[in-house]
Amino acid sequence: MAVGTLVSINTISNVLHCNGLHSRRAHKVPLLSKRHVEACLKFAHDHLEASEADWFKVLWSDETKIEVFGADHTRGVWPENGTAYDPKNTNPTVKHGGGNIMLWGCFSAKRPSHLVHIHRKMDSKAYLEILAKNLHSSIIDFKMGPHFIFQRDNDPKHTVKKTKAWFKRQKINVLRWPSQSPDLNATENLWKELKIKRCPKNLDNLKKICMEEWPKITPET
């Protein structure tokens, strides 16, 4: 192309698309300090030589909030001129997301295990109740044996003294986890899958869909 040749915005856009470049909404991520970045890199280096068998010993866990409508339910569209507000090109929303549910889930390299609907404020007491009711059965379900490793992030309710004491009494090895590192948590991929596979009408319907779709998630996900 000669220098000074005029091209349209559409032509530039088409060339970018043909080369795999697309405009996307920037992902929201935690603000990381130098210390956080160094901790994440150290975690990656420490586990660089971990084998597949090593990761099969890990039981991953996390909590998430899922709204009936709202910011966590987005999709891309390619509307023609003048059709931006056609129902097929819009994403219906209501004030405050139409309500939400809190979930706790865990999974291993084999498949998901328990998914728990949290009905109350998620504090350390509620967290320990969830673990007491679901962790042991998950270990048995996956046949992980006594040398499994439990993963949880550094949320305060996961790391307060009484929670640490509970893990110690239960003789559970906890994976050392760097702060501000949701991108390292494999459970985030499962939450994303769960949020995509839904079109709920209300909170009860949202809970039903989540409980039905969770066990369908495969290791290939």
N, C-alpha and C positions, 0 to 999 in steps of 0.2 A: 504494500500500500504506500503510495507516494506521500511525502510529507506535505501537510496542508490540505489533504483530502477531507472533505466534510462527510461525516457519517451520522446517522440518526441514533438517538438513544436506544431505540429498539434493536438496531444492529449491534451496538455495543453489548446490550443485554444478552442477545442471542449468542454472541461469541463467548461471553463469560459462561453462559449455561452449557454450551457445547464443551467447554473445558472443565466442567464440574464445579464451577463457582456459582453459588446461589445466595441470595440475601436471606438471612435467617435472624430470628430474634436471639439476642445474646442471652446465654444461660446465666441465671443468678447463682452466684457461688459465694461462700464465706470469704470475708476479707482476710487474707493471709499475711502474717508477719514473716520476717526472715526466719524466725525460730520455727514457725509452723512449716514453712517450706523445707527447711533442713530436716525436721522430724519426719516428714513424709518421704523424703529421699532416703533417709536412713532406714525407714521401714521397708522400702522397696529393695534397697541393697541387701538388707538382712535376710530377706526372703527370696532373693534372686535364684538361689540354688534349690529352693524347695521343690520336692517332687510331687507328682500327681497324688501319690499315696499320702503325702503330708497334708495336702489340702482336703483329702477325703476325711481327715480326722477333725476338721473344723466344722462347728455348728454355728452358722451365722444368724444374727438377730437384729431387729430394728423396729422402730415404731414409725407410723406415718399418719397424716391427716388426709382424708379424701373428701372432697366436696361434691354435692349433687351437681352443681354447676359452678363455673368460676374459673379462676386463674390456672388451676391445675388440670383443666380439661381444654386443651387447645388442639387445633388441627389446621393444616394448610389448605388453601383453596386457590384456584386459578380462575377468577371471574372474568367474563367478557365485559367490554365497556358497557356501563349502564346497568350491570346486574349484581353490583356489590351487595345490595340488600335483599336479593332473592333469598328465600329460606334455605336453599341448598348451599348458599355461599356464606351463611352466617353461623355464629356459635351462640345459641341462646344463653343468657345469663339472668340472674336475679340478684337482688340485694343480699349481701353477706354470703353469696355462694349457694343460697338455698338450704343451708345447713350442712353439717359434715359429720363424719364418723372418724374415730381414732382406732387404729388397728396395731396390734403387735404380731409379728410373725417370725418364724425361724425356718431355716432350710439348710440342707447339706448339699454336697456335690451330686447326690443321688436325685433329690427332688425336694419340694416344699414339705414342711411338716405342719405344725399347728398354726392357725390364724385365729387371733383372739380379738373380739370386739371389746374395746375398753369403754365401760359405761360410766366411769367416774373420773375425777381428776387424776391424772397420771403422775403420782408422786412416788417416792421410794417404797412406801408401804404397798401401794397398788402394784408396783413393779415386782416386788418380792412375792406377792400373792400369785401373779402370773407365772413367775418362774417355778414356784412350788407346785402349781397345778399342771404345768405343761412341759417343763424341761426334762424331767425324768422319763416321762412317757415318750418324748421325742428321741432321747438317747436309746431307749429300748427299741423303738420303731426303726431306727436307722442301724441298730446293732453296732453302735460305735465303740462300745467297751469303755473301760475305766480311764483310758489315756486320751480321750477326746479333748479338744480345746474349744472353749466357748468364746465367741466374738461378740462384743458390744462396744458402742462408741463411748465417748467420755462425757456424756450427759451427766449432770450432777447426781441425778437419782440412781445412776448406774455405778457411781464411784464413791458415794458417801460411806462412812465407816460401817454402818450396819449392813449395807449391801456387800461390802468387801468381806465383812465377818461371815455373812451367810455363805458366800462362795468358799471361804476357808473351811467352814464347818462341813460343807458338802464335798470338800476335797476336789473342787472343780478348777482346772487350769484355765486361766483367762488370757486371751491373746492381748499382748501389749499393743495399744492402739494410739496412733498419733492424733493430736487434737486438730479440729477443723479439717477433717479429711473425708467428707461424704463420698467423694469420687473413688475412694479406695474400697468402700463398702459394697460388696456384690449385691446386697439386698436392695439397693437403690434401683438396680436393673429390673428386679421383680416388681417393685412398686410401680415403676413406669409401665410395665406390661399390664399390671392390674388396672391402672388408671385409664389405659387406652381401651381395654376390652370392656367397655361399659357404656350404657346410655340410660341412666336411671331416671325414674319419674319422681321419686321421693326417697327419704332416708331409709325406710324399710326395704325398698327395692334396691337401693345402693348396697346395703348390707348383704342382701340375698345374692346379688351379682358377684360381689367380692368373694363370698364364701364358696360360690360355685366355680369361679374362674381360678382361684388360688391353687387348688390341687391339679388343675389342668396344665400348669406351667411345667415345662419339661427342662431337663438339663441343657438341651441345645439352646434354650433361651439365653 
